[in-house]
Amino acid sequence: MKIMTVVGARPNFMKAAPVVFAIRDHNAKVSAQSGSLSNAERDIEHMLVHTGQHYDEAMSGSFFSDLGLPKPDVHLEVGSGSHALQTAEIMRRFEGVLLAEKPDVVVVFGDVNSTAACALVASKIALDSCGTRPLIAHVEAGLRSFDSSMPEEINRVMTDHLSDLLFVTEESAIQNLHREGIGPEKIHFVGNTMIDSLLASMERAEKSAILDQFGLRDRDSSDVAQGKVRRYAVLTLHRPSNVDNRNTFLEILEGLEELSSSCPVLFSAHPRTRKRIAEFGLERFFQASKEAGIRLLDPLGYLDFLCLMKHAALVVTDSGGIQEETTCLMVPCVTVRENTERPVTVARGTNVIAGTRKENIRRAVKEQTNPRKQAQIPEKWDGKAAGRIVEVLMREFRKRTADS
């Protein structure tokens, strides 16, 4: 069986890495018992395709290194552009890769433009004279914000309805897919590969020097390396609806003034977010001292950011993935959005949806300073999701082979 996994943007890398490693582990087991296996159960030939949607070192290269991902077999080098231009260019370049490599399965992740573009190409392609196309597998299927103004929501819905195999992370996703008329035979509740990456990386993340680099350990401790971590918060903002609208961005920053007056707030800022800060004249919010204020940071690598997030007193974000990671880490999270496509992080996790009004943000921050609810790790967020995915891929490929 030939599997092609496709990544394009930073959130994809954490979701894809465990699947790549699970395929490697499958092949290692096959090597140990190859004499007793049928042809359909033998080695998986794997290809990793990077579309280049995130393409610089901070947004892409360092994450490959931190996660231990191999160098992509194919790099489409698409780069940035409008949604239409970027999606069209991914489709144009990916079609040639599919025709040349003829994979049995194409695996896409999450909800970025690369996800929808590559699923659409794979759904229409004919790889032989019989019109055979690859099976399309969507990892992190079924999540819904029910907000069609979000480009990611459009990508999610389209990819799910094009895919043959839908790998879901939480129960709400199963219900969403059923409501949209997708048959249960396509849906597989496997858990969360982003949490696979987090759990596999924790030991290495703890060795990060990031806390010392930013002066977040108590220097009065007799053992600086094990010193008590000072109270701080972490902030991430990247969604256009938050950072491309001056009034919304201003409301969020004003909503965080009370928090930032009591402790440092470390803001790992997307390049576009930094551009908007200057464009909107919001620099006054980032006059940070060692003890307080919002401190602008360049984008961080995966391990450094994971360490920073784990030891934070609070994380404020508009990222879906960070809602999940903070739930797994049991770190209080305030989400500055009006909705979430990951309701399990609110129902069972550590997440509170605050919206973008400053009064609501202040209220949520106070609520999360002393959280009252007992958080739980969601079902199947156990570090084994990728292994379950590979098992399903093998089973479905055997079915297709038997039927052909």
C-alpha positions as CSV (number, residue, x, y, z in Angstrom):
1,M,0.0,0.0,0.0
2,K,1.2,3.5,-0.9
3,I,0.2,6.3,1.5
4,M,0.7,9.9,0.7
5,T,0.5,12.3,3.7
6,V,0.0,16.0,3.0
7,V,1.0,18.9,5.2
8,G,1.0,22.6,4.5
9,A,0.8,24.7,7.7
10,R,2.2,24.6,11.2
11,P,-0.9,22.9,12.8
12,N,-0.7,20.1,10.3
13,F,2.9,19.2,11.4
14,M,1.9,18.2,14.9
15,K,-1.1,16.2,13.6
16,A,0.9,14.4,10.9
17,A,4.1,13.5,12.8
18,P,2.5,10.7,14.8
19,V,0.9,9.1,11.7
20,V,4.3,9.2,10.0
21,F,5.9,7.4,13.0
22,A,3.0,4.9,13.2
23,I,3.6,3.9,9.6
24,R,7.3,3.5,10.4
25,D,6.4,1.3,13.4
26,H,4.1,-0.8,11.3
27,N,6.8,-1.4,8.8
28,A,9.2,-2.4,11.5
29,K,6.8,-5.0,12.8
30,V,6.2,-6.3,9.3
31,S,10.0,-6.8,8.9
32,A,10.0,-8.9,12.0
33,Q,7.2,-11.2,10.8
34,S,7.1,-10.8,7.0
35,G,7.1,-14.5,6.3
36,S,3.6,-14.9,7.8
37,L,1.9,-11.9,6.1
38,S,-0.2,-11.6,3.0
39,N,0.7,-9.1,0.3
40,A,-2.0,-6.8,1.5
41,E,-0.4,-6.7,4.9
42,R,3.1,-6.0,3.9
43,D,5.1,-2.8,4.1
44,I,3.5,0.6,3.6
45,E,5.3,2.8,1.1
46,H,5.0,6.3,2.5
47,M,5.5,9.7,0.9
48,L,5.4,13.1,2.7
49,V,4.3,16.1,0.7
50,H,4.7,19.6,2.0
51,T,2.7,22.2,0.0
52,G,4.7,25.1,1.4
53,Q,1.7,27.0,2.7
54,H,3.9,27.9,5.7
55,Y,7.3,28.0,4.3
56,D,9.8,30.0,6.4
57,E,12.0,28.5,9.1
58,A,10.0,29.9,12.0
59,M,6.7,28.7,10.6
60,S,7.8,25.4,9.2
61,G,11.5,24.3,9.3
62,S,12.0,24.4,13.1
63,F,8.8,22.4,13.6
64,F,10.0,19.6,11.4
65,S,13.2,19.4,13.4
66,D,11.4,19.6,16.8
67,L,8.9,16.9,15.9
68,G,11.5,14.6,14.3
69,L,9.7,14.7,10.9
70,P,11.7,13.5,7.9
71,K,12.5,15.9,5.1
72,P,9.5,16.0,2.7
73,D,9.7,13.8,-0.3
74,V,8.0,16.5,-2.3
75,H,7.9,20.2,-1.5
76,L,5.4,22.2,-3.7
77,E,6.8,25.6,-2.5
78,V,3.5,27.3,-3.0
79,G,4.1,30.2,-0.5
80,S,1.6,32.9,0.5
81,G,-1.2,34.6,-1.3
82,S,-4.9,35.2,-1.2
83,H,-7.1,32.2,-0.4
84,A,-8.1,31.8,-4.0
85,L,-4.5,32.1,-5.4
86,Q,-3.0,29.9,-2.8
87,T,-5.7,27.2,-3.1
88,A,-5.5,27.2,-6.9
89,E,-1.7,26.9,-6.9
90,I,-1.7,24.0,-4.5
91,M,-4.2,22.2,-6.6
92,R,-2.3,22.9,-9.8
93,R,1.0,21.6,-8.4
94,F,-0.5,18.7,-6.4
95,E,-2.2,17.2,-9.4
96,G,1.1,16.4,-11.1
97,V,2.4,14.7,-7.9
98,L,-0.7,12.5,-7.7
99,L,-0.4,11.5,-11.4
100,A,3.2,10.7,-11.1
101,E,3.1,8.8,-7.8
102,K,-0.4,7.1,-7.9
103,P,-0.9,6.6,-4.2
104,D,-3.5,4.2,-2.8
105,V,-4.4,6.6,0.0
106,V,-4.1,10.4,0.5
107,V,-4.1,11.6,4.1
108,V,-4.9,15.2,4.9
109,F,-5.0,17.0,8.2
110,G,-7.1,19.7,9.9
111,D,-8.7,22.6,8.1
112,V,-6.1,24.7,6.3
113,N,-6.2,25.6,2.6
114,S,-3.8,22.7,1.7
115,T,-6.2,20.3,3.3
116,A,-9.2,21.3,1.2
117,A,-7.2,21.8,-2.0
118,C,-5.5,18.4,-2.0
119,A,-8.7,16.6,-1.0
120,L,-10.5,18.2,-4.0
121,V,-7.8,17.2,-6.4
122,A,-7.7,13.6,-5.1
123,S,-11.5,13.3,-5.3
124,K,-11.5,14.1,-9.1
125,I,-8.4,12.4,-10.3
126,A,-8.2,9.2,-12.4
127,L,-5.0,7.3,-11.8
128,D,-5.7,4.5,-14.3
129,S,-7.9,3.6,-17.3
130,C,-10.6,2.4,-14.9
131,G,-10.9,5.8,-13.3
132,T,-9.5,4.7,-9.9
133,R,-8.8,7.4,-7.5
134,P,-7.0,7.2,-4.1
135,L,-8.9,6.7,-0.9
136,I,-9.1,10.1,0.9
137,A,-8.6,10.1,4.7
138,H,-9.3,13.2,6.8
139,V,-7.6,13.4,10.2
140,E,-9.5,15.6,12.6
141,A,-12.8,15.4,10.8
142,G,-16.2,16.5,11.9
143,L,-15.3,19.6,13.9
144,R,-17.7,22.5,13.4
145,S,-17.8,26.1,14.7
146,F,-21.0,26.7,12.7
147,D,-19.5,30.0,11.6
148,S,-19.4,30.1,7.8
149,S,-17.4,33.4,7.9
150,M,-14.4,31.3,9.0
151,P,-12.4,30.1,6.0
152,E,-11.4,27.0,8.1
153,E,-15.1,26.1,8.5
154,I,-15.5,26.0,4.7
155,N,-12.4,23.8,4.4
156,R,-13.6,21.4,7.1
157,V,-17.0,20.9,5.6
158,M,-15.8,20.4,2.1
159,T,-13.0,18.1,3.0
160,D,-15.3,15.9,5.1
161,H,-17.8,15.5,2.3
162,L,-15.0,14.6,-0.2
163,S,-13.3,12.0,2.1
164,D,-13.8,8.3,2.3
165,L,-12.4,7.9,5.8
166,L,-13.1,10.4,8.6
167,F,-10.9,10.2,11.7
168,V,-12.5,12.1,14.5
169,T,-11.1,13.4,17.8
170,E,-14.3,13.8,19.9
171,E,-17.9,12.7,20.2
172,S,-19.4,16.0,18.9
173,A,-17.7,15.5,15.6
174,I,-19.5,12.2,15.1
175,Q,-22.8,13.9,15.8
176,N,-22.0,16.7,13.3
177,L,-21.2,14.2,10.5
178,H,-24.3,12.2,11.1
179,R,-26.4,15.4,10.9
180,E,-24.8,16.1,7.5
181,G,-25.8,12.8,6.2
182,I,-22.4,11.0,6.3
183,G,-22.7,7.3,6.8
184,P,-21.3,5.7,10.0
185,E,-19.2,3.3,7.9
186,K,-16.9,6.3,7.0
187,I,-16.5,7.6,10.6
188,H,-13.8,6.3,12.9
189,F,-13.3,7.7,16.5
190,V,-9.6,7.4,17.0
191,G,-8.5,10.2,19.3
192,N,-6.3,13.2,18.7
193,T,-2.9,12.9,16.9
194,M,-2.0,16.5,18.1
195,I,-2.1,15.1,21.6
196,D,0.0,12.1,20.5
197,S,2.7,14.7,19.5
198,L,2.3,16.6,22.8
199,L,2.6,13.5,25.0
200,A,5.6,12.1,23.0
201,S,7.4,15.5,23.2
202,M,6.9,16.4,26.9
203,E,10.2,15.0,28.1
204,R,12.2,16.9,25.5
205,A,10.1,20.1,26.0
206,E,11.0,20.1,29.7
207,K,14.7,20.4,28.7
208,S,14.0,23.7,26.9
209,A,15.9,26.7,28.1
210,I,13.0,29.0,27.3
211,L,12.0,29.7,30.9
212,D,15.5,30.8,31.8
213,Q,15.9,32.7,28.6
214,F,12.9,34.9,29.6
215,G,13.8,35.1,33.3
216,L,10.8,33.1,34.4
217,R,12.5,31.0,37.0
218,D,13.1,32.1,40.6
219,R,16.8,33.0,40.7
220,D,16.8,32.9,44.5
221,S,16.4,29.2,44.4
222,S,19.5,27.2,45.4
223,D,19.0,25.1,42.2
224,V,18.2,27.5,39.4
225,A,17.4,24.6,36.9
226,Q,14.7,23.4,39.3
227,G,13.8,26.8,40.6
228,K,10.2,27.8,41.1
229,V,8.6,29.2,38.0
230,R,7.3,32.8,38.3
231,R,3.6,33.5,37.4
232,Y,3.1,34.4,33.8
233,A,0.6,34.1,31.0
234,V,0.9,33.2,27.3
235,L,-1.0,34.9,24.5
236,T,-1.4,33.9,20.9
237,L,-3.5,35.7,18.3
238,H,-3.5,35.0,14.5
239,R,-7.1,34.9,13.2
240,P,-7.8,37.6,10.6
241,S,-11.2,38.3,12.4
242,N,-9.2,39.3,15.5
243,V,-6.0,40.9,14.2
244,D,-7.0,42.5,10.9
245,N,-9.8,44.6,12.5
246,R,-8.4,47.4,14.6
247,N,-11.4,47.7,16.9
248,T,-11.5,44.0,17.6
249,F,-7.8,43.9,18.2
250,L,-8.0,46.9,20.5
251,E,-10.9,45.4,22.5
252,I,-8.8,42.2,23.1
253,L,-5.8,44.1,24.2
254,E,-7.8,46.3,26.5
255,G,-9.4,43.2,27.9
256,L,-6.0,41.9,28.9
257,E,-4.7,45.1,30.6
258,E,-5.6,44.0,34.1
259,L,-3.9,40.6,33.5
260,S,-0.8,42.2,32.0
261,S,-0.5,44.6,35.0
262,S,-0.3,41.7,37.4
263,C,2.1,39.4,35.5
264,P,4.2,39.1,32.3
265,V,2.1,38.1,29.3
266,L,4.3,36.4,26.6
267,F,2.9,37.0,23.2
268,S,4.3,34.7,20.5
269,A,3.2,36.8,17.5
270,H,2.6,35.7,14.0
271,P,4.4,37.9,11.4
272,R,1.1,39.3,10.1
273,T,0.0,40.1,13.7
274,R,3.2,42.2,14.2
275,K,2.4,44.0,11.0
276,R,-1.1,44.9,12.2
277,I,0.2,46.2,15.6
278,A,2.4,48.8,13.8
279,E,-0.3,49.6,11.2
280,F,-3.0,50.2,13.8
281,G,-0.7,52.1,16.2
282,L,-1.1,49.7,19.1
283,E,2.5,49.6,20.2
284,R,1.6,51.2,23.6
285,F,0.2,47.9,24.8
286,F,3.6,46.2,24.4
287,Q,5.8,48.4,26.7
288,A,6.6,45.4,28.9
289,S,8.9,45.2,31.9
290,K,10.3,42.0,33.5
291,E,7.5,42.0,36.0
292,A,4.5,42.9,33.9
293,G,3.1,43.9,30.5
294,I,2.7,42.1,27.2
295,R,6.1,41.1,25.8
296,L,6.2,40.5,22.0
297,L,8.2,37.4,21.0
298,D,9.1,36.0,17.6
299,P,7.4,32.7,16.6
300,L,8.7,29.9,18.8
301,G,9.6,26.4,18.0
302,Y,7.3,23.5,19.0
303,L,9.3,22.4,22.0
304,D,10.0,25.9,23.4
305,F,6.3,26.8,23.1
306,L,5.2,23.6,24.6
307,C,7.4,24.2,27.7
308,L,6.2,27.8,27.9
309,M,2.5,26.7,27.7
310,K,2.9,23.9,30.3
311,H,4.2,26.2,33.0
312,A,1.9,29.1,32.3
313,A,-0.7,30.2,34.9
314,L,-3.1,31.0,32.0
315,V,-3.1,30.9,28.2
316,V,-5.2,33.3,26.1
317,T,-5.6,32.3,22.5
318,D,-7.7,32.2,19.3
319,S,-6.1,28.9,18.2
320,G,-8.1,25.7,18.1
321,G,-5.1,23.5,18.6
322,I,-4.0,25.4,21.7
323,Q,-7.5,24.9,23.2
324,E,-6.8,21.1,22.9
325,E,-3.2,21.3,24.1
326,T,-4.1,23.3,27.2
327,T,-6.9,20.8,28.0
328,C,-4.4,18.0,27.9
329,L,-1.9,20.0,30.0
330,M,-4.6,21.0,32.5
331,V,-3.7,24.7,32.0
332,P,-6.5,27.2,32.2
333,C,-7.3,28.7,28.8
334,V,-9.4,31.7,27.7
335,T,-10.4,31.6,24.0
336,V,-11.0,35.0,22.4
337,R,-13.5,33.9,19.8
338,E,-17.3,33.8,19.8
339,N,-17.4,30.0,19.2
340,T,-15.3,26.9,19.1
341,E,-15.2,23.8,16.9
342,R,-13.7,21.9,19.8
343,P,-16.6,21.9,22.4
344,V,-15.0,19.0,24.4
345,T,-12.3,21.5,25.6
346,V,-15.1,23.5,27.3
347,A,-17.3,20.6,28.4
348,R,-14.6,18.5,29.8
349,G,-11.4,20.5,29.6
350,T,-9.9,23.8,30.9
351,N,-11.2,26.1,28.2
352,V,-13.6,29.1,28.5
353,I,-15.0,30.9,25.5
354,A,-14.8,34.7,26.1
355,G,-15.6,36.3,22.8
356,T,-13.8,39.5,21.9
357,R,-15.5,42.1,24.1
358,K,-13.1,43.5,26.7
359,E,-15.6,43.2,29.5
360,N,-16.1,39.5,28.7
361,I,-12.4,38.9,28.4
362,R,-11.7,40.4,31.8
363,R,-14.5,38.3,33.3
364,A,-13.2,35.1,31.8
365,V,-9.6,35.9,32.9
366,K,-10.8,36.3,36.5
367,E,-12.8,33.1,36.3
368,Q,-9.8,31.2,35.0
369,T,-7.5,32.6,37.7
370,N,-9.2,30.3,40.1
371,P,-11.0,27.7,38.0
372,R,-13.8,25.9,39.8
373,K,-14.7,23.0,37.4
374,Q,-12.9,19.7,37.5
375,A,-11.2,19.2,34.1
376,Q,-10.8,15.8,32.5
377,I,-8.7,14.5,29.6
378,P,-11.2,13.7,26.8
379,E,-11.7,10.1,25.7
380,K,-9.0,8.5,23.6
381,W,-6.6,11.4,24.0
382,D,-4.1,8.9,25.2
383,G,-1.2,9.2,22.7
384,K,-2.3,6.2,20.6
385,A,-4.5,7.8,18.0
386,A,-2.0,7.4,15.1
387,G,-1.7,3.7,15.6
388,R,-5.5,3.4,15.4
389,I,-5.5,5.4,12.2
390,V,-2.9,3.1,10.5
391,E,-4.9,0.0,11.6
392,V,-8.0,1.5,9.9
393,L,-6.1,2.4,6.8
394,M,-4.7,-1.2,6.5
395,R,-8.2,-2.7,7.0
396,E,-9.9,-0.4,4.5
397,F,-7.1,-1.0,1.9
398,R,-7.6,-4.8,2.3
399,K,-11.3,-4.4,1.7
400,R,-10.7,-2.3,-1.5
401,T,-8.1,-4.9,-2.7
402,A,-10.5,-7.8,-2.1
403,D,-13.4,-6.0,-3.9
404,S,-11.3,-5.1,-7.0
